[in-house]
Structure formats: C-alpha cells, structure tokens
Amino acid sequence: MLPSEIKDFVKNALVDVVEDMATTEETYARYFSKKYIQYVDGKTLDYHKLISHMKAQKSILRSAKITFKHLIAEGNKVSSTHVVDAVKKNGGVIKAQVNALIELKDDKIVLCDELTFLIEGAKEDENIGSCS
C-alpha cells in the first residue's frame, strides 16, 4: 500500500472500531491480524483481548468521536495522534489523547504501541485505553 492508502486504512479502522457502538467480529477481522499485539499503558493485549477491551469500553459508552491531530505514514507504519471525545451512558464525558504507532503486515494491523492520556473524565476513566 502507498503511504496515503496506509493512512486511510488506519483511519478507517480506528473510526469503524471506536465510533461504531455495534462493531462486529467481521469489522475486527477486516482490519486486525489474528496475530495482533497491542501495548497500551503498561498492558499487553492480543487480538481476543482487543475485542474484549472494545466490548468493555462500549458497555460504558453511548458515543465516541475521533479527531485526528497527526497521521504520518512511513513504510508499513503509521503514527497517529488523535483525540477521542466520548459520552458515557451515565452522561459523563471522557476526552482522551491517544498517541499510537501502528504497524501493518499483509494488509492487516499487527501491532499498536499506544499511550492514552485522559484529558477529561472521572478517576475511574483513567484506564479507558486498556479496560477489559
């Protein structure tokens, strides 16, 4: 893939997986390798733990919207700095900045090395990037 295609792929993956509150197994399989590994805030998630994490996240969220600040592609890697604004089912608000290095192989995401910083939200939301 060209750098612009890789950036579009990653952007679409993040939007589809984070913003769609009814993400399906097919959506995860479209974007993520079964060998996927994610390092996030001192934790390690594999493909199945990613899905569990996203389900846990969506169990408390009503909506989420991503705003991309920076998206840079080099080779098979994309660096993304984005902000997620979310509304919890209880009406609470979460705003978090995510800094992630994402690697693709065979047109799937195989690695995400991420730090999530809670800008706004309750103390209990500090683990929003890795809850399960």
N, C-alpha and C positions, 0 to 999 in steps of 0.2 A: 504494500500500500504506500501511496505517496504521503508525505507529512500532513497535507490537508485532509486526506482520507482518514489517516490515523486519528487526527484531532476530532474529526466529525464522528468517527466510530466511538471514541471515548466519551465525547459529549453526549451522544445519543444514549450510550449505555448508562451513564450516570443519571440523565434525566429520566429514562424509562424505569430504572430500578429505584430511584429515590422518590421521584414525584408521583409515580403511579401507585396509589394505595392498594391496588389489586394486582400487583405484579405476579405473573405466573411462573411456574417452573420453566416453561418454554422460553420466557424472556431471559432468565438467568442463563440457560443453556445457549442462547443465541450469542451472548456476549462473553461469557466466562468459561474458561477451560475447567475441566474436571480436576486438573492439577493445580488449580488456583491457590495461591497463598497470599494472605494479607497480614501485614504487620501494622497494627494500629494501637497507638497509645500504650505500648508495652505488652500488647497481647498478640497472639497469632491465631488467625482464622484460616481454615481451609474452605473449600467450595461449599460443603454442607453447613459449616458454621457461619459462612457468609449469609446463606439463606435463612438460617435460624436468627441471626442478628437482624436482618432486614425485617423478618416477621415480628420480632420483639419490638423493634423500633416502630413499625407501623401499628402495633397494638396500642400504642400510646398517642400516635399522631393522627390528626384529622387531615392535615395537608402539609406539603413541603414544596419549596420552590428553590431552585439553584440559580445563582447569579455567578457567572464565570468572570473572574478578575484577570486571570492569566492562563493561557493554554498554549504550551510550547511543545513542539514535536521535534525529536531528533532520533533518527534511525527507527527502532521499534519501540521507543519510549515516549511517553507524554508526561509532562509536568503540568499539573493543574492546581491553581489556587482558586478556590471558589467558596462562596458563602451560601449556607443553607438557612433559609428562613422557614420556620415550621410553626404550626399551631397545634397544640396538644388537644386531645379530645376533651380535657377538662377546662379548656380555654387558655391555658398557659402558653407563653411564647418562648420559642427557642431560636437563637441565632448563633450559628457556629461557623467558624472559618476552617476549611479543610485544605491542607497542603499535602498533595499526593504525587508520588512518582509511580506511574503505571506502565507496565511492560506487556507487550503483546507477542504472541508466538502462534503461528498457524491461524491468524485472523481471530484470535481469542485473547482475552485478558488473562495473563498467567500470574501477574504479581501486582500488588498495590502496597507501597510503603507509605504510610499515612500518619499524619498528626492532625488531630482535631482539637480546636480551641473554642471553648464555649464563650461567646461574647455576651450573650444574654440568656438567662434561664435560671431555673431553680437549681439548688445544690444537687438534687437527685438527677439532674440532666447532664452532669459533667461526663458521664460515661456514654453519652448518646452515640458516639462514634464506634463503640465496641460492645454495647449491651447485648445480652442474649437471654 
